[in-house]
Amino acid sequence: MANFEPILLRNRGVTGSTSLKVYESRGGYRAVRKALKMTPDEVVEEVKKANLRGRGGAGFPAGMKWSFLPKDRTRTLLCVNADESEPPTFCNRVLMETDPHQLIEGTIIAAYATKSQIAYIYMRVEFHEQFHIVQRAIDEAYAAGYLGTKIFGTDYSLECYVHRGAGAYVCGEETGLIESLEGKRGWPRIKPPFPAVEGLFRRPTVVNNVETLSCVPHIIERGAAWFTGIGPPHSTGPKLFCISGPVKKPGCYESPMTISVRDLLEREDMGGGMLPGKRAKAVLPGGASMGIISANEFDMKMDFEDPRKFGLLGLGTAAAVVIDDSIDMRVVLRNMARFYGTESCGQCTQCREGTAWMHKMATRIAMGAGRVEDLDVMLQTARNMGMMPGLSICGLPDGATYPIETIIKKFRGELESAIRAQPAGRAKRVLSVLN
């Protein structure tokens, strides 16, 4: 989309973009003033009309999530998911470090729409600089009367706090985040009840991620019709895309969800193509947990629907990792299995044991002691764990299995050839070390 102008990243690169003064000089906090003249239900309906789907991975409609709150509730809480622990995602980090007031404005509007009195921004502990940037912006907002009691001179009041997590991947799951916020071990809750009914401190709770809430001010200011005019009908609005690996211009870019993986990789205003001497063999297009595509699948659209046609879990966080043809897929398989084996909270037996088994098998294969039947055992293990088969409390094992399944299915020839080419006697030596 050649004429597309950045919306979420419009202030990136602007001197002083993290300050209240600069943000307001560029139109900031106009949307929240407009929202506070509407009723909360009107704000919810506008977001529902915009079909704003969550940018945190699942793609669930934000307005619909807000409407699940009980009508007779007396106290509501809003949690902002700034944990961003999906490898290799960094769009939320970019938003927080370049335009924190956009997030705060979106948080205020969402809190007003859901009748929340307190908002918690749950931020991963590794975001040291970003924590201070966001905290300074919150302090500025309090000083200006945009947070606290009777904000913007209205009868609405909102307190906002930053809570730093402990670096656990599973706390990106909303109930794991809630447990951590309560000071407990960060692992997911059995559902139902869902957070909208009984969440943080057993109160009705809404959880949205940073990019989702950053879209809200633009919907309120420009209208749902404007938002739905960007991108395909099922994937409306602007989207941030990350790209990393051996490309000329790794980074975070904004576009409608009409672009393909090839666009993201090759367009001059995005990845800019591969580094000299490198050729793309595969891409993890939506973050590690969504799965992998091979080079002949690069025309896949980066929207909420097309990735499933290519055997992926979904769009995820739209963070693409490029793998070049010098990389051994056995190493990729091991790295994926190692991450999820480490990050499983251990609450569900099949996830705790299954991710550990897959890590052991993938390590054996990578070290030259693999067996062809290991690939089938890994696929069988993957099919027998996860939330979608109804066997796990959260979706972590689904995210753990999709990269394993897609790597094995799409690169099985390469994996089998490497296994059959193992030097004689190496398997016995490696197995003696592993055991």
C-alpha positions in Angstrom: 0.0 0.0 0.0 2.2 2.7 -1.4 0.3 5.7 0.0 -0.1 4.3 3.5 1.1 6.7 6.2 2.1 5.4 9.6 -0.5 5.7 12.3 0.7 3.8 15.4 4.3 4.8 14.5 3.6 8.4 13.4 5.6 9.9 16.3 8.6 7.5 15.9 11.6 9.7 15.1 10.0 12.9 16.3 12.2 14.8 18.8 10.7 14.6 22.3 8.1 12.1 21.2 7.9 10.6 24.7 6.9 13.9 26.3 3.3 15.1 27.0 4.0 18.4 25.3 5.1 16.9 22.0 2.3 14.3 22.1 -0.4 16.9 22.6 1.1 19.2 19.9 0.6 16.4 17.4 -3.0 15.8 18.3 -2.6 13.6 21.4 -5.4 13.3 24.0 -8.0 14.6 21.6 -9.6 11.2 21.3 -9.9 10.7 25.1 -11.7 14.0 25.4 -14.1 12.9 22.7 -14.6 9.5 24.4 -15.4 11.0 27.8 -18.3 12.9 26.1 -19.7 9.5 25.0 -21.3 6.9 27.2 -19.1 3.8 28.0 -21.4 1.6 25.9 -21.1 3.9 22.9 -17.3 3.6 23.1 -17.6 -0.2 23.3 -19.9 -0.2 20.3 -17.5 2.0 18.2 -14.6 -0.4 18.9 -16.9 -3.4 18.1 -17.9 -1.7 14.8 -14.2 -1.2 14.0 -13.6 -5.0 14.4 -10.4 -4.3 16.3 -8.9 -7.7 16.8 -6.3 -8.2 19.6 -2.8 -7.7 18.5 -1.3 -9.9 21.2 -1.5 -13.2 19.3 -5.0 -14.7 19.5 -6.7 -12.0 17.4 -9.9 -12.0 19.5 -12.1 -8.9 18.9 -11.4 -6.3 21.6 -14.9 -4.8 21.7 -16.5 -8.2 22.1 -14.2 -9.0 25.0 -15.2 -5.8 26.7 -18.9 -6.7 26.2 -18.4 -9.9 28.2 -18.2 -8.0 31.5 -21.2 -8.6 33.8 -23.7 -5.8 33.5 -24.3 -5.7 37.3 -20.6 -5.4 38.2 -19.6 -2.8 40.8 -15.8 -2.8 40.3 -13.8 -3.5 37.2 -10.0 -3.7 36.6 -8.0 -3.3 33.4 -4.7 -5.1 32.8 -2.4 -3.9 30.0 -0.3 -6.8 28.8 3.2 -5.4 28.1 4.9 -8.6 28.8 5.8 -9.2 25.1 7.8 -12.4 25.5 7.0 -14.1 22.2 10.3 -14.7 20.4 11.3 -12.5 18.5 8.6 -9.8 19.0 9.5 -6.2 19.8 6.6 -4.0 18.4 5.2 -3.3 21.9 8.7 -2.3 23.1 8.9 0.2 20.2 5.5 1.7 21.0 6.4 2.1 24.7 9.8 3.6 24.1 8.8 6.0 21.3 5.2 7.0 22.1 4.1 6.1 25.7 1.3 8.7 25.8 -0.4 6.9 22.9 -0.6 3.8 25.1 -1.8 5.8 28.1 -4.5 7.5 26.1 -5.7 4.2 24.8 -5.6 2.8 28.3 -7.8 5.6 29.6 -10.3 5.2 26.9 -10.5 1.4 27.4 -10.8 1.8 31.1 -13.6 4.3 30.7 -15.4 2.1 28.2 -15.2 -0.9 30.6 -15.9 1.2 33.7 -12.6 0.3 35.2 -11.3 2.3 38.2 -7.7 0.9 38.2 -5.4 0.1 35.3 -2.2 -2.0 35.7 0.4 -2.0 33.0 2.2 -5.4 33.4 5.6 -5.0 31.9 8.3 -7.6 31.4 11.2 -7.1 33.7 13.8 -6.9 30.9 12.3 -3.6 29.6 14.4 -1.4 31.9 14.5 1.7 29.7 10.9 1.3 28.6 9.8 1.1 32.3 11.3 4.5 33.1 9.9 6.0 29.9 6.4 4.8 30.6 6.6 5.8 34.3 7.6 9.3 33.4 4.7 9.6 30.9 2.3 8.4 33.7 3.7 11.0 36.1 3.2 13.7 33.4 -0.4 12.5 32.9 -1.1 12.7 36.6 0.4 16.2 36.9 -1.8 17.3 34.0 -4.9 15.9 35.5 -5.3 13.2 32.9 -5.0 10.4 35.5 -6.2 10.3 39.1 -9.5 11.8 40.3 -12.0 13.7 38.0 -9.7 13.4 34.9 -10.1 16.0 32.3 -12.5 17.8 34.6 -15.1 15.0 34.4 -16.6 12.7 37.1 -14.5 9.8 35.9 -11.4 8.8 37.9 -8.7 6.3 37.1 -5.5 5.2 38.8 -2.7 3.7 36.7 0.3 1.6 37.9 3.2 -0.1 36.2 3.9 -3.6 37.6 7.1 -5.4 36.5 6.9 -9.1 35.9 9.7 -11.6 36.4 10.4 -12.6 32.8 8.1 -15.7 32.4 6.8 -16.5 29.0 3.7 -18.1 30.4 2.7 -14.7 32.0 1.9 -13.5 28.5 -1.2 -15.7 28.9 -3.8 -13.4 30.6 -4.6 -15.6 33.6 -0.9 -16.3 34.2 -0.4 -12.5 34.1 -3.2 -12.0 36.6 -1.7 -14.6 39.0 1.6 -12.8 38.8 0.0 -9.5 39.4 -1.5 -10.9 42.6 2.0 -11.8 43.8 1.6 -15.5 43.2 3.4 -18.0 41.0 2.8 -17.0 37.4 0.9 -19.9 35.9 -2.4 -20.0 34.2 -5.8 -20.5 35.9 -8.4 -23.2 35.0 -11.2 -21.6 33.0 -14.1 -20.9 33.5 -14.5 -18.6 35.2 -13.0 -16.3 32.6 -11.3 -13.0 33.6 -14.3 -10.9 32.4 -16.3 -12.6 35.2 -13.6 -13.3 37.8 -10.1 -12.0 37.1 -7.6 -9.9 39.1 -8.4 -10.0 42.8 -11.5 -12.0 41.8 -13.0 -8.9 40.2 -14.3 -8.6 36.6 -11.1 -7.9 34.5 -10.2 -7.0 31.0 -6.8 -7.8 29.6 -5.5 -6.1 26.3 -2.0 -5.8 24.9 -0.1 -2.6 24.2 -0.6 -2.5 20.4 -4.4 -3.2 20.7 -4.9 -0.3 23.1 -2.7 2.0 21.0 -5.2 1.5 18.2 -8.2 2.7 20.3 -7.5 6.5 20.3 -7.4 6.5 16.5 -10.7 4.5 16.3 -12.5 7.0 18.6 -11.0 10.1 16.9 -11.4 9.0 13.2 -14.3 6.6 13.5 -14.9 2.9 13.0 -15.6 3.4 9.3 -12.1 4.8 8.8 -10.5 1.9 10.7 -12.4 -0.8 8.7 -11.3 0.9 5.5 -7.7 -0.2 6.2 -6.9 -3.7 5.3 -9.2 -6.7 4.5 -12.6 -7.0 6.2 -11.5 -9.7 8.6 -8.2 -8.0 9.5 -8.9 -4.3 9.8 -6.7 -1.5 10.9 -3.0 -0.8 10.9 -0.6 -3.5 12.1 3.0 -3.5 13.3 5.3 -6.2 11.8 8.7 -7.1 13.1 11.4 -8.7 10.9 14.7 -10.1 12.1 17.4 -12.3 10.7 19.8 -11.9 7.7 17.9 -9.1 6.0 19.2 -5.7 5.1 16.9 -3.7 7.3 15.6 -5.6 10.3 13.2 -3.7 12.4 9.6 -2.8 13.2 7.3 -1.6 10.4 3.7 -0.6 10.0 1.3 -1.6 7.2 -2.3 -2.7 6.5 -2.7 -6.5 6.7 -2.6 -6.8 3.0 1.1 -7.5 2.7 2.7 -10.9 2.2 5.7 -12.5 3.8 7.6 -11.7 0.6 6.6 -8.1 0.8 7.9 -7.9 4.4 11.1 -9.5 3.4 11.9 -7.8 0.1 10.2 -4.4 0.0 12.6 -1.5 0.1 10.5 0.3 2.8 10.6 -2.9 4.9 13.2 -5.7 5.1 14.9 -4.6 1.9 15.9 -8.1 0.8 18.5 -10.5 2.0 22.0 -9.7 2.9 24.6 -10.4 0.1 25.3 -14.1 -0.2 22.2 -15.1 1.7 19.1 -16.9 0.4 16.0 -17.3 2.4 15.0 -20.9 3.1 12.2 -20.4 5.6 10.4 -17.9 7.8 8.8 -18.1 11.2 6.2 -15.4 10.2 4.2 -14.8 13.4 6.6 -15.4 16.2 8.0 -18.7 17.1 4.8 -20.3 18.3 2.8 -19.9 15.1 5.0 -22.3 13.1 7.2 -22.1 10.0 6.7 -21.7 6.2 9.1 -22.7 3.5 10.4 -20.5 0.7 7.7 -21.6 -1.8 5.0 -20.2 0.7 6.3 -16.6 0.9 3.1 -15.3 -0.8 1.2 -16.0 2.4 -0.7 -12.9 3.5 0.1 -11.5 6.9 -3.5 -11.2 8.1 -5.5 -13.1 10.7 -6.9 -15.7 8.3 -4.4 -16.7 5.6 -1.7 -18.2 7.8 -4.1 -21.1 8.8 -4.2 -22.1 5.1 -0.5 -22.8 5.4 -0.7 -25.0 8.4 0.1 -22.3 11.0 -1.6 -21.6 14.3 -2.4 -18.0 13.2 -0.9 -14.6 12.6 0.4 -14.4 16.2 2.4 -11.3 16.9 3.4 -10.8 13.2 7.1 -11.0 14.2 9.0 -12.7 11.3 12.3 -14.5 11.7 14.1 -15.2 8.4 16.2 -18.4 8.2 18.8 -18.6 5.4 19.9 -21.6 3.5 23.1 -22.0 5.6 21.1 -22.9 8.7 20.7 -26.6 9.6 17.0 -27.2 10.3 18.0 -29.7 13.1 19.4 -26.7 15.0 16.2 -24.7 14.5 14.2 -27.7 15.7 16.3 -28.0 18.8 16.1 -24.3 19.6 12.3 -24.3 19.3 12.0 -27.3 21.5 14.5 -26.0 24.1 12.6 -22.7 24.5 9.2 -24.3 25.2 10.7 -27.0 27.3 12.2 -24.3 29.5 9.2 -22.0 29.5 6.5 -24.5 30.3 5.2 -23.7 33.8 4.9 -27.4 34.6 1.3 -27.3 35.8 -0.1 -29.7 33.1 1.6 -33.1 32.9 1.4 -33.5 29.1 2.9 -30.0 28.6 5.6 -30.4 31.2 6.6 -33.9 30.1 5.8 -33.5 26.4 7.9 -30.4 25.9 10.8 -32.0 27.8 10.6 -35.2 25.6 10.6 -33.1 22.4 13.6 -31.2 23.6 15.5 -34.4 24.4 14.7 -35.9 21.0 15.5 -32.7 19.1 18.8 -32.4 21.0 19.7 -36.0 20.1 18.9 -35.3 16.4 20.9 -32.1 16.4 23.9 -33.9 18.0 24.0 -36.5 15.3 22.4 -39.4 17.2 18.9 -39.1 15.8 16.6 -41.8 14.4 14.1 -41.3 11.7 11.4 -42.7 14.0 12.1 -39.8 16.4 10.4 -37.5 14.0 7.2 -39.6 14.2 7.4 -39.8 17.9 7.7 -36.0 18.1 4.7 -35.6 15.9 2.7 -38.0 18.0 3.7 -36.2 21.2 2.7 -32.9 19.6 -0.8 -34.2 18.7 -1.4 -35.3 22.3 -0.9 -32.1 24.2 -2.4 -28.7 24.0 -5.5 -26.6 24.7 -7.1 -27.4 21.4 -7.3 -31.1 22.0 -8.7 -30.1 25.4 -5.8 -31.4 27.4 -4.2 -28.2 28.8 -5.1 -25.2 30.9 -3.5 -22.7 28.5 -2.3 -22.4 24.9 1.4 -22.8 25.6 1.6 -26.4 24.5 -0.2 -25.5 21.3 2.4 -22.8 20.7 5.1 -25.4 21.5 3.8 -28.0 19.1 3.2 -25.9 15.9 6.9 -25.0 15.2 7.8 -28.6 15.9 5.1 -30.0 13.6 5.6 -27.6 10.8 9.4 -27.9 10.8 9.2 -31.7 10.7 6.4 -31.8 8.0 7.9 -29.1 5.7 11.5 -30.0 6.1 11.3 -33.7 6.7 13.4 -34.6 3.7 16.3 -32.4 5.0 16.0 -33.9 8.5 15.9 -37.5 7.3 18.9 -37.0 5.0 20.9 -35.5 7.9 19.9 -38.4 10.2 20.9 -41.0 7.6 24.2 -39.2 6.9 25.3 -39.5 10.5 28.8 -41.0 10.9 28.8 -44.6 12.0 29.2 -45.0 15.7 28.4 -41.3 16.5 24.9 -42.2 17.7 26.2 -44.6 20.2 28.8 -42.1 21.5 26.3 -39.2 21.7 23.7 -41.3 23.4 26.2 -42.4 26.1 26.8 -38.7 26.9 23.1 -37.8 26.9 22.2 -40.7 29.1 
